[in-house]
Amino acid sequence: MEIVILGGSRQIGRLAADAIEQLVRRKPGAVLGLATGSSPLPVYDELAARHLRGLDFSRASAFALDEYVGLPAGHPQSYREVVRREFTNRVNIAPENVHGPDGTAADIPAACEAYEQAIAASGGVDLQLLGVGTDGHIGFNEPGSSFASRTRIKSLIEQTRRDNARFFSRLAEVPHHVITQGLGTIMAARHVVLLATGAQKAQAVRDFVEGPVAAICPASVLQFHPHTTVLLDEAAASALKLADFYRHTYENKPAWQGL
């Protein structure tokens, strides 16, 4: 796990976009894993700007990390719509190559299995973007989630519903259930890039970076991932005991190592 501490969200967005641009130029048919929420927005803005300057996504494909259960198709806060609005409609990824879990399916378990099969049929995710919740969740894998879990339905804890209420008119509108890629699904991605900003994320960052690997902090499973990059601002990094070491390591990183 590589920890990179940067000055703010714009720098984080640029560095994450660098990783994606290098991937797409090296592998035009790359498979991207897309997250929603506030953390990846600077990345999507940066990628949209680079697309206008010639970065080509026409052969790439993308899989969304999760989706609310029960929101009607086209609802502005469904994650399929958020992904379209914030990123895929701003670049030239073919619409048929953008996939998300079906939160309106009559048979949710079958929809989850179909999504796992679609990811596998694509060759697997090359780079997965992630945020992290204040309780250490990634995707919607809440505390207590199995490290071996695959795409499935999950109940949201009230803290997560309150955190997400800012995207809705009121808390009562936030669904109680989601479909999410499981921790085992996320761990199968070849490169994971996790973004965290703000002091409200500091304890979660310390827990998953420097704490024990434990189900109470789902993001801690990333300690076992062979290629995870964690991009933090100073506030999100403020509780890390080894922050100075992480800064020194990144400042002296050999160029040949890449991102």
N, C-alpha and C positions, 0 to 999 in steps of 0.2 A: 504494500500500500504506500503510494507516494503522496505526501502531504505538501501542498503548495499554498503559501500564504501570500495574498496579493492585496493591493491597496483598495480595491472596491469592486463593485459588480461589473463595471465596464471592462476592467482588466480580466476578470474571470470570464466574461463573455468572449473576449478576444482569444484567450488561451484555449477555451473549450472549442471555439470555432476553428482555431488552428488545427486541433486534433481531427476534427471532422473534415476539414478541407484536405488535409494530408491523406486521410483515408480515402476520400472520394476521388482524389486525383490518382492515387495508387491503385484503387479498385473501383472503377466507375459504377459497378453493380453492387455497391456496398449496401448492407442492411443496417438501418439505423433504428435504435430504440428510442422513442420519444417520450419525454415526461411533460407533465403540465404543472401548473402552479406558478409562483412568482420567480423561482430560481432560474429556470431556463430561458426566461424572456430575453435577457441581454444576448444570449447565444443565438436565439432565433433572429433577433434584430441584426446581429453581425453577419449571420449567414445570408439573410435576405440582401444585405448591402453587397456582400461578396458575389452573390448571384448576379446582381445588376452589373457587376464588373467582369462577369464571365464564368463564374463557378457553375458547373453544369451538374444538375441532379437528375437528368433525364433517364438514366439507367438505374438509379438508386431505388430502394424501397424502404418502407418504414412500418414499424409496429408500435402502436401506443401501449403504454405501460398498464393502463387501467381504464375503467369506465364505471360510471354510476349505473346502478340497476333501477329501472323504472322511469328514467327520464325519457320523454318521447323523442323520436328521431328529429333532429334539427333544433332541439332545445339549446339555447346559447351557452349553457354551462355544461352540456355533455362534453366529455373529453374529446370525442371525435370532432365536434365543432370547434373546440378550443385549439386543437392541433391544426385544423384547417386554417382557422383565422390567424393564428399566431405564426405559423410556419409554412405548411405545405402549399397553401394558396399563394404564397409570396415567392416561391421558387418553382422550378419546372419538374418536380416529381409528378409522374403520371398519377391521376386520382385512383386508378385501379391498383396501384402499387402501395397505397396507404391503407393500413389495416388497423382495426381496433376491436376489442372484445364487444360482443353483442349484448348490451344491457337490456334489450327489449325482448330477448328470446323467450319463448314459452318453456323451453327445456334448457335451463341454465347450465347444468352439468355437461350436457352435450355440446353447448356452445363453447364452454371452457376447453373441452377436449379438442374441438375443432380448431380453436385458436392455437393450442399447443402444436397441433399437426401442421398448421399453416406456417408457424415459425420454423419448425423442423424442415418443412419442404423448401423453404427459402434458403436453407443452408445455415440458419442460425444468425443471431444478431452479432454484428461486428463491433458496434459501439453503442452502449446503452447510457443515455443520460439519466441521472437521478437527482432528486432533491432528498432531503431528510426531514422528518417531522420532529416536533419538539419532544416527542416521546421516543425518538429513535426509529420510527417506522420508515420503510422505503417501499415504493409503490403504496399499496394499502395493506401491507403486511404488518399488522398491529403487534404490540408486545404479546409474546406467547406463540407467535407463528412458528410452524415447523421449518427448520432450515432446509428440509427436503421438499417443501411444498411446491406444487405447480399451479398453473392458472386455475382459479377457483373463486367462489363467492365468499365474501367476508362481511362481517358486521363491523361498522365503524364505532369506535369508542367516542364518547361525548366530547373529549378534548379535540379529536380530529374534526368532528362535525363543527365545533365552535371555531376551530382554526379556518375551516373552509367556508364558514358562513359569510365571510367578507365578499365572496363571489355571488351571493344570492341576496335577495331583498331582506330575508329574515331567516333565522335559524331553522324554523319549522319547515322551510323549503328544502333543506339539505337532506338528501336521501340517507337512509340508515344502512343501505347495503351497496356493495360495489363488486365488480369483477376485477381481479388484479392478477397480474403475473405473480407467481409464487417466488419465494426466495431461491428455490432450486432453479427456476426458469431464469431469474436474473443472473445467478451465478454461472449459467451456461454462456452468457455473452462473453465475447473474447476480450473486450476492453470495457470497463465501467468508469464513467466520469461522473463523480458526485459533486454537486455544487451546494454550498451553504453560505448564507450571509446573515449578519445581524446577531446581536447579543442574545436574542431569544433562542438561538440555536447552539449557543456555546456549550451548555451542559450535555446536550445530545451528541455534539461532536466529540467532546472529551470521552463520553461513554463508549462510543463505537470505535474511536481511534485508539484510545489508550486503556480502556477498561477490558474486562473479561469478555470473551465470546459467550453470549448468553441470550436465550430467547427473550428475556425482558427487554433487550435492546436489539431489535431485528437487524439493524444496519451493521452490527458487530460481526455478522457472518462474512462481511467483505474483507476482514482480516485474513480469510482463507483464500481470497481470490488472487490469481496469479498476476493480474494487471488491472489494478484499481488506482485511479488518480482522483484525489480529493482536493478541490479548489475552494479556498476559504478566504473571506475578508478578515481583517484584523479583529473585528468584534466577534465573529464566529469562532476564531482561533484563541480567544482570550483566556479560556480555561485550560488550554493544553500545557502540560508540564514540560514537554519537550519542544515547545514552539521555536526556541532559538536553534535547536538542532535541525529542525525541518527547514528553517530559513537558510542555514548554512549549507545544508545538503543541496537545496535547489539552486542556490547562488553558485555552487561549484559543480553542478551537474555537467558531465561531458556532453557535448553537442550530439555525439553519435547515438546517445541513448534515446533521443526523440521524446515524444510525449507519452 
